Amino acid sequence: MFNRYNPWLAYAGACVLVWLLHVLAGVEFQRGSWQVWEAAYGATLTLWPPLLVGTAVYPWVRILHRRDPGTAAELGLHALAALAFGLAWLACEYATAAWLYGGDHARAMFRQTAAWRLIWGLVIYAAIAQNFSAFLRMGQARAAALARAQAEAALARAELSAISGKLDPHFLFNTLNTLIALTRKDAGAAENALLRFSGMLRYVLDTKRSAPVVDQIHARVALADEVQFVRDYLALESLRLGDRLKVEWQIDPATLQDEIPPLSLQPLVENSVVHAVAPRAQGGSIRIRSARDDRALALTIEDDGPGCEPARIDDVSSRGGRGIGLAALKRRFALDYEGRARLNVITAPGMGFRVELWIPQ
C-alpha cells in the first residue's frame, strides 16, 4: 500500500483511491443527472476528517518505533491514539456540520453518529497505523540488508587486500635466503632470480596502483600477465625445492588475453606448493590448465598432494589453511560477478586437491 521511498505520496494515493471508491459506491445507489456530483460531495464531506487526521498517525508511529516501549505499552498507547483519532474525527465533523447547517443540526448528527464514529475511528486508525508500521519495518529491513552488504564488501576488500597487498612472508624469507646463497655459487642464476623477483613485486604494486582500494574487487588483468606472475613465483620456489617441484602447464593460447581478477591464480598455486609439495620428501606435482568454455574462461589448479575431507574445506580458513585464498576468491566472485562466476573444489584424503574456476568473459 505504501511507496517504498515516500510514505506521504503513498498515503495520498491511498486517500484518492478510497475517495474514488466511495464516489463510485454513492453513484451506484443514486439516480438523477446530479448523481456524480452528489456522490463526490458526500464522499468529500464524509472522508475529509479521517483522512486529514490520519496524517498525524505517521509521526506518532515513528515515535513509537524509535522509543520501542514494549509490546504491552505499545498496544496501550495505540489504544489511546485510536480513541483520540475517533474524537478528532467527531470534532471535525461537528465543526463542519455546524458551519454548513447550524448548531442544532450538528448536535443531532453528533448524537446519532458518535458511537459509530468512535468504532470506525478504531478500525481506520488500526489500518493506517499498521501500514505505516509496515513501511517503517521495511525501511529498517532495507537498512539492515544494506549494512550487511557493506560489511560483506568491506570484509571481501580486507581479505583481497591481505592477498594482494603482500606476498607470503615465508616465501619472501625463503627467496631472500636462496638469493643470498646463489650470489656465492652462481652469479648468473642469482641475477636471473632477482629479475624474476623484481617482476613479481612490480606486478603486485601495479595491480594495487591500477585501481583505488574501493575498486580493487572489480580490477582486471590479462591471463597472460597472471600466468607470467605465477611462472616467476614457481621458478623462485624451484630454486628451493629443486626436482621435488614438478609443474605441468596446459595453457590454451586463445585464453591468454582473457581477463581475470588479479592474483586469482597465485594464492591457489601457493596452496599447492605449501600443502602438497614442500612437506613431502618426494615432493609433488602441480598442473595448471586454461580453456575456453561457453564464453567463459575455465581454469584448473590441481596437485597430487594428500588432499582433505570435503567437509573441512570451509573450516580450514579459520585455522590458516587452504581456505584463506578460497574464501577470499569466493567472496570476490560473489561481489564482482554477481554469482555468475564459479569456484569448485574437488578433493578427498589421498586424492589430491583440485580447484576449478569458471570466470565469465
C-alpha positions as CSV (number, residue, x, y, z in Angstrom):
1,M,0.0,0.0,0.0
2,F,2.8,2.4,0.8
3,N,5.5,3.6,-1.6
4,R,8.9,2.2,-0.5
5,Y,10.6,5.7,-0.7
6,N,7.9,8.3,0.2
7,P,5.1,7.3,2.7
8,W,3.3,10.6,2.1
9,L,3.0,10.0,-1.7
10,A,1.7,6.5,-1.0
11,Y,-0.7,7.8,1.7
12,A,-2.0,10.5,-0.7
13,G,-2.5,7.8,-3.4
14,A,-4.4,5.6,-0.9
15,C,-6.7,8.6,0.1
16,V,-7.5,9.3,-3.6
17,L,-8.3,5.6,-4.1
18,V,-10.6,5.4,-1.1
19,W,-12.4,8.7,-2.2
20,L,-12.9,7.3,-5.7
21,L,-14.3,4.0,-4.4
22,H,-16.7,6.0,-2.1
23,V,-17.9,8.1,-5.0
24,L,-18.5,5.0,-7.1
25,A,-20.4,3.4,-4.3
26,G,-22.6,6.5,-4.0
27,V,-23.2,6.8,-7.7
28,E,-24.4,3.1,-7.9
29,F,-27.2,3.8,-5.4
30,Q,-28.2,7.2,-6.6
31,R,-30.3,8.3,-9.6
32,G,-30.7,11.6,-11.4
33,S,-28.5,13.9,-13.5
34,W,-26.5,15.2,-10.5
35,Q,-25.7,11.8,-9.0
36,V,-21.9,12.0,-9.7
37,W,-21.6,15.5,-8.2
38,E,-23.7,14.5,-5.2
39,A,-21.7,11.3,-4.7
40,A,-18.4,13.4,-4.8
41,Y,-19.8,15.9,-2.4
42,G,-21.0,13.2,0.0
43,A,-17.6,11.4,-0.2
44,T,-15.7,14.5,0.5
45,L,-17.9,15.5,3.4
46,T,-17.6,12.1,4.9
47,L,-14.0,11.3,4.3
48,W,-12.1,14.5,4.8
49,P,-11.9,14.3,8.6
50,P,-10.4,10.8,9.0
51,L,-8.1,11.3,6.0
52,L,-6.8,14.6,7.4
53,V,-6.5,13.3,11.0
54,G,-4.7,10.2,9.5
55,T,-1.7,12.4,8.6
56,A,-0.8,12.6,12.3
57,V,-0.6,8.8,12.6
58,Y,2.8,8.5,10.8
59,P,4.8,10.8,13.1
60,W,3.2,9.1,16.1
61,V,4.1,5.6,14.8
62,R,7.7,6.8,14.1
63,I,8.0,8.0,17.7
64,L,6.8,4.6,19.0
65,H,9.3,2.8,16.7
66,R,12.2,4.9,17.9
67,R,11.4,4.5,21.6
68,D,10.2,0.9,21.4
69,P,8.2,0.9,24.7
70,G,7.5,-2.8,24.6
71,T,4.5,-4.8,23.3
72,A,2.1,-4.2,26.2
73,A,2.9,-0.5,26.5
74,E,2.7,0.0,22.7
75,L,-0.7,-1.6,22.5
76,G,-2.0,0.6,25.3
77,L,-0.6,3.7,23.5
78,H,-2.1,2.7,20.3
79,A,-5.5,2.2,22.0
80,L,-5.3,5.8,23.4
81,A,-4.3,7.1,20.0
82,A,-7.2,5.3,18.3
83,L,-9.6,6.9,20.8
84,A,-8.0,10.3,20.1
85,F,-8.3,9.6,16.4
86,G,-12.1,9.0,16.8
87,L,-12.6,12.0,18.9
88,A,-10.7,14.2,16.5
89,W,-12.9,12.8,13.7
90,L,-16.0,13.7,15.6
91,A,-14.8,17.2,16.4
92,C,-14.0,17.9,12.7
93,E,-17.4,16.5,11.6
94,Y,-19.3,18.5,14.2
95,A,-17.5,21.7,13.3
96,T,-18.3,21.2,9.6
97,A,-22.0,20.4,10.2
98,A,-22.3,23.5,12.5
99,W,-20.7,25.7,9.8
100,L,-22.8,24.4,7.0
101,Y,-26.2,23.6,8.7
102,G,-26.2,25.2,12.1
103,G,-25.7,24.1,15.7
104,D,-28.9,22.2,16.1
105,H,-28.2,20.0,13.1
106,A,-24.6,19.4,14.2
107,R,-25.8,18.3,17.7
108,A,-28.4,16.0,16.2
109,M,-25.8,14.4,13.9
110,F,-23.4,14.1,16.8
111,R,-25.9,12.1,18.9
112,Q,-26.7,9.8,16.0
113,T,-23.1,9.1,14.8
114,A,-20.9,9.4,17.9
115,A,-20.7,5.7,18.7
116,W,-20.2,4.6,15.1
117,R,-17.5,7.2,14.5
118,L,-15.6,6.0,17.5
119,I,-15.8,2.4,16.3
120,W,-14.9,3.3,12.8
121,G,-12.1,5.5,14.1
122,L,-10.6,2.5,15.9
123,V,-10.8,0.4,12.6
124,I,-9.4,3.1,10.4
125,Y,-6.6,4.1,12.8
126,A,-5.6,0.4,13.1
127,A,-5.4,0.1,9.3
128,I,-3.4,3.4,8.9
129,A,-1.0,2.6,11.8
130,Q,-0.4,-0.9,10.6
131,N,0.6,0.1,7.1
132,F,2.8,2.9,8.4
133,S,4.4,0.4,10.8
134,A,5.0,-2.0,7.9
135,F,6.6,0.9,5.9
136,L,9.0,1.6,8.8
137,R,9.8,-2.1,9.3
138,M,10.5,-2.4,5.6
139,G,12.9,0.6,5.9
140,Q,14.7,-0.9,8.8
141,A,15.0,-4.2,6.9
142,R,16.5,-2.4,3.9
143,A,18.9,-0.5,6.2
144,A,20.0,-3.8,7.9
145,A,20.4,-5.5,4.5
146,L,22.5,-2.6,3.2
147,A,24.6,-2.7,6.4
148,R,25.2,-6.4,5.9
149,A,26.1,-5.9,2.3
150,Q,28.5,-3.1,3.1
151,A,30.1,-5.2,5.9
152,E,30.4,-8.1,3.5
153,A,32.0,-5.9,0.9
154,A,34.4,-4.5,3.5
155,L,35.3,-8.0,4.6
156,A,36.0,-9.0,1.0
157,R,38.1,-5.9,0.4
158,A,40.1,-6.6,3.5
159,E,40.7,-10.2,2.5
160,L,41.6,-9.1,-1.0
161,S,44.0,-6.6,0.4
162,A,45.5,-9.3,2.6
163,I,46.2,-11.4,-0.5
164,S,47.2,-8.6,-3.0
165,G,48.9,-6.3,-0.5
166,K,51.8,-8.6,0.2
167,L,53.4,-11.9,-0.7
168,D,53.6,-14.7,1.8
169,P,56.3,-13.8,4.4
170,H,57.7,-17.3,4.4
171,F,58.0,-17.1,0.6
172,L,59.9,-13.8,0.8
173,F,62.1,-15.1,3.6
174,N,63.0,-18.3,1.7
175,T,63.5,-16.4,-1.5
176,L,65.9,-13.9,0.0
177,N,67.9,-16.7,1.6
178,T,68.1,-18.6,-1.7
179,L,69.2,-15.4,-3.5
180,I,72.0,-14.9,-0.9
181,A,73.2,-18.5,-1.4
182,L,73.0,-18.1,-5.2
183,T,75.2,-15.0,-5.2
184,R,78.0,-17.1,-3.7
185,K,77.6,-20.0,-6.1
186,D,76.2,-18.8,-9.4
187,A,76.0,-15.1,-10.0
188,G,74.2,-15.5,-13.3
189,A,71.4,-17.6,-11.7
190,A,71.2,-15.1,-8.9
191,E,70.8,-12.2,-11.4
192,N,68.0,-14.1,-13.2
193,A,66.3,-14.9,-9.9
194,L,66.5,-11.3,-8.9
195,L,64.9,-10.2,-12.2
196,R,62.0,-12.6,-11.6
197,F,61.6,-11.4,-8.0
198,S,61.5,-7.8,-9.0
199,G,59.0,-8.6,-11.7
200,M,56.7,-10.2,-9.1
201,L,57.0,-7.2,-6.8
202,R,56.3,-4.9,-9.7
203,Y,53.2,-6.9,-10.7
204,V,51.8,-6.7,-7.1
205,L,52.4,-2.9,-7.0
206,D,50.9,-2.4,-10.4
207,T,47.7,-4.2,-9.5
208,K,47.3,-2.1,-6.4
209,R,48.0,1.2,-8.3
210,S,45.7,0.4,-11.2
211,A,42.6,0.9,-9.0
212,P,41.7,2.5,-5.7
213,V,41.0,0.3,-2.7
214,V,37.3,0.5,-3.2
215,D,37.6,-0.7,-6.9
216,Q,40.1,-3.5,-6.3
217,I,37.3,-6.1,-6.3
218,H,36.5,-5.1,-9.9
219,A,40.1,-4.8,-11.2
220,R,41.1,-6.9,-14.2
221,V,44.4,-8.2,-15.7
222,A,45.1,-10.4,-18.7
223,L,45.5,-14.1,-18.0
224,A,48.9,-13.8,-19.7
225,D,50.1,-11.4,-17.1
226,E,48.8,-13.6,-14.2
227,V,50.4,-16.7,-15.8
228,Q,53.8,-14.9,-16.0
229,F,53.5,-13.9,-12.4
230,V,52.8,-17.5,-11.4
231,R,55.7,-18.7,-13.6
232,D,58.1,-16.3,-11.8
233,Y,56.7,-17.5,-8.4
234,L,57.2,-21.2,-9.3
235,A,60.7,-20.5,-10.7
236,L,61.8,-19.0,-7.4
237,E,60.2,-21.8,-5.4
238,S,62.0,-24.4,-7.6
239,L,65.3,-22.8,-6.6
240,R,64.5,-24.0,-3.0
241,L,62.6,-27.2,-3.8
242,G,64.6,-28.4,-6.8
243,D,63.3,-31.5,-8.6
244,R,60.7,-32.0,-5.8
245,L,58.5,-29.4,-7.5
246,K,57.1,-30.6,-10.8
247,V,54.8,-28.2,-12.8
248,E,52.7,-29.1,-15.9
249,W,51.3,-26.2,-17.9
250,Q,48.4,-26.7,-20.2
251,I,47.5,-23.1,-21.2
252,D,45.3,-22.6,-24.3
253,P,46.9,-19.7,-26.2
254,A,43.4,-18.5,-27.2
255,T,42.7,-17.7,-23.5
256,L,45.8,-15.6,-22.8
257,Q,44.0,-12.3,-23.4
258,D,41.0,-13.2,-21.3
259,E,40.6,-11.0,-18.2
260,I,40.6,-12.2,-14.6
261,P,40.8,-10.5,-11.2
262,P,44.5,-10.0,-10.3
263,L,46.1,-12.5,-8.0
264,S,43.5,-15.2,-8.6
265,L,45.8,-18.0,-9.5
266,Q,48.9,-17.3,-7.3
267,P,47.2,-18.0,-3.9
268,L,45.8,-21.3,-5.2
269,V,49.2,-22.4,-6.7
270,E,50.9,-21.3,-3.4
271,N,48.4,-23.5,-1.5
272,S,49.5,-26.5,-3.6
273,V,53.2,-25.7,-3.1
274,V,52.8,-25.3,0.7
275,H,50.5,-28.3,1.3
276,A,51.2,-30.7,-1.5
277,V,54.9,-30.3,-2.4
278,A,57.0,-28.7,0.4
279,P,56.0,-31.0,3.3
280,R,56.7,-34.3,1.4
281,A,60.2,-35.7,0.9
282,Q,59.3,-36.9,-2.6
283,G,57.7,-33.6,-3.5
284,G,54.7,-33.4,-5.7
285,S,53.3,-32.1,-9.0
286,I,51.1,-29.2,-9.9
287,R,49.0,-29.0,-13.1
288,I,47.7,-25.6,-14.3
289,R,45.2,-25.5,-17.2
290,S,43.2,-23.0,-19.0
291,A,40.5,-23.4,-21.6
292,R,37.5,-21.6,-23.2
293,D,34.2,-22.9,-22.0
294,D,30.9,-21.4,-23.3
295,R,32.1,-17.7,-23.5
296,A,33.9,-18.2,-20.2
297,L,37.4,-18.9,-19.0
298,A,37.9,-22.3,-17.3
299,L,40.9,-22.5,-15.1
300,T,42.1,-25.6,-13.2
301,I,44.8,-25.8,-10.5
302,E,45.4,-29.4,-9.4
303,D,48.0,-31.1,-7.2
304,D,48.7,-34.7,-6.2
305,G,49.1,-34.0,-2.5
306,P,47.3,-35.6,0.5
307,G,44.0,-33.7,-0.1
308,C,41.5,-33.4,2.7
309,E,37.9,-34.2,3.7
310,P,35.5,-32.2,1.5
311,A,33.5,-31.2,4.6
312,R,36.6,-29.5,6.0
313,I,37.2,-27.1,3.1
314,D,35.1,-24.3,4.6
315,D,36.5,-24.8,8.1
316,V,40.2,-24.5,7.3
317,S,40.0,-20.8,6.7
318,S,39.8,-20.1,10.4
319,R,42.9,-22.2,11.1
320,G,45.0,-20.6,8.4
321,G,44.8,-23.5,5.8
322,R,43.9,-23.5,2.2
323,G,40.6,-21.8,2.9
324,I,42.2,-18.3,3.1
325,G,42.6,-18.0,-0.6
326,L,39.4,-19.9,-1.4
327,A,37.3,-17.8,0.9
328,A,38.6,-14.5,-0.5
329,L,38.1,-15.7,-4.1
330,K,34.5,-16.9,-3.3
331,R,33.6,-13.5,-1.8
332,R,35.3,-11.6,-4.6
333,F,33.4,-13.6,-7.3
334,A,30.1,-13.2,-5.4
335,L,30.5,-9.4,-5.3
336,D,32.2,-8.9,-8.6
337,Y,30.4,-11.3,-10.9
338,E,27.0,-11.3,-9.1
339,G,27.1,-15.1,-8.6
340,R,27.9,-15.9,-12.3
341,A,31.5,-17.0,-11.6
342,R,32.0,-20.4,-10.0
343,L,34.7,-21.9,-7.8
344,N,34.5,-25.6,-7.3
345,V,36.8,-27.8,-5.1
346,I,37.3,-31.5,-5.7
347,T,39.3,-33.3,-3.0
348,A,39.4,-36.4,-0.8
349,P,42.0,-37.9,1.6
350,G,44.9,-39.2,-0.5
351,M,43.3,-38.0,-3.8
352,G,45.0,-34.6,-4.1
353,F,43.4,-31.1,-4.3
354,R,41.7,-29.6,-7.4
355,V,40.2,-26.1,-7.8
356,E,38.2,-25.3,-10.8
357,L,37.4,-21.6,-11.7
358,W,34.8,-20.6,-14.2
359,I,35.0,-16.8,-15.0
360,P,32.6,-15.1,-17.4
361,Q,34.2,-13.1,-20.2
